[in-house]
Amino acid sequence: MKNATLRITKNMDMGRGDKKSRRGKISRGTFGAKRRKKGRKKAKDAAKMQKVR
């Protein structure tokens, strides 16, 4: 069964299995440079939103 093993190199482009790609980040549920996490609203913006309501 030694011949049946799969070798993955750094140059190989992947989809879901690649932890550096956007698609890989989505499948893992992680965030990073390719997939940013939405930032928090600042206190000024939150205060403005409450005044508008």
C-alpha positions as CSV (number, residue, x, y, z in Angstrom):
1,M,0.0,0.0,0.0
2,K,3.0,2.3,-0.1
3,N,2.2,3.3,-3.6
4,A,-1.3,4.4,-2.7
5,T,-0.2,7.3,-0.5
6,L,-0.9,10.8,-1.7
7,R,1.9,13.3,-1.7
8,I,1.0,17.0,-1.5
9,T,3.6,19.6,-2.4
10,K,3.7,23.3,-1.6
11,N,3.4,24.2,-5.3
12,M,0.2,22.2,-5.7
13,D,-2.9,24.4,-5.9
14,M,-5.8,23.1,-3.9
15,G,-9.3,24.1,-3.0
16,R,-10.8,23.1,0.3
17,G,-7.7,21.3,1.6
18,D,-5.5,24.3,1.3
19,K,-5.4,26.2,4.6
20,K,-4.0,29.3,2.9
21,S,-6.6,29.8,0.2
22,R,-10.0,31.5,0.7
23,R,-11.9,28.4,0.0
24,G,-9.8,26.4,2.5
25,K,-10.4,29.1,5.1
26,I,-14.2,28.9,4.6
27,S,-14.2,25.1,4.8
28,R,-12.1,25.2,8.0
29,G,-14.1,28.1,9.5
30,T,-10.9,30.2,10.1
31,F,-9.9,33.7,9.2
32,G,-6.7,35.2,7.9
33,A,-5.2,37.5,5.2
34,K,-7.2,35.9,2.4
35,R,-10.5,35.9,4.4
36,R,-10.8,38.8,6.8
37,K,-13.1,38.8,9.8
38,K,-15.5,41.7,9.8
39,G,-14.3,44.4,12.2
40,R,-16.2,45.7,15.1
41,K,-18.1,49.0,14.8
42,K,-16.5,51.9,16.7
43,A,-18.2,53.5,19.7
44,K,-19.1,56.7,17.7
45,D,-20.8,54.7,15.0
46,A,-22.8,52.7,17.5
47,A,-23.9,55.8,19.3
48,K,-25.1,57.4,16.0
49,M,-27.1,54.3,15.2
50,Q,-28.9,54.5,18.6
51,K,-29.7,58.1,18.1
52,V,-31.2,57.5,14.6
53,R,-33.6,54.9,16.0
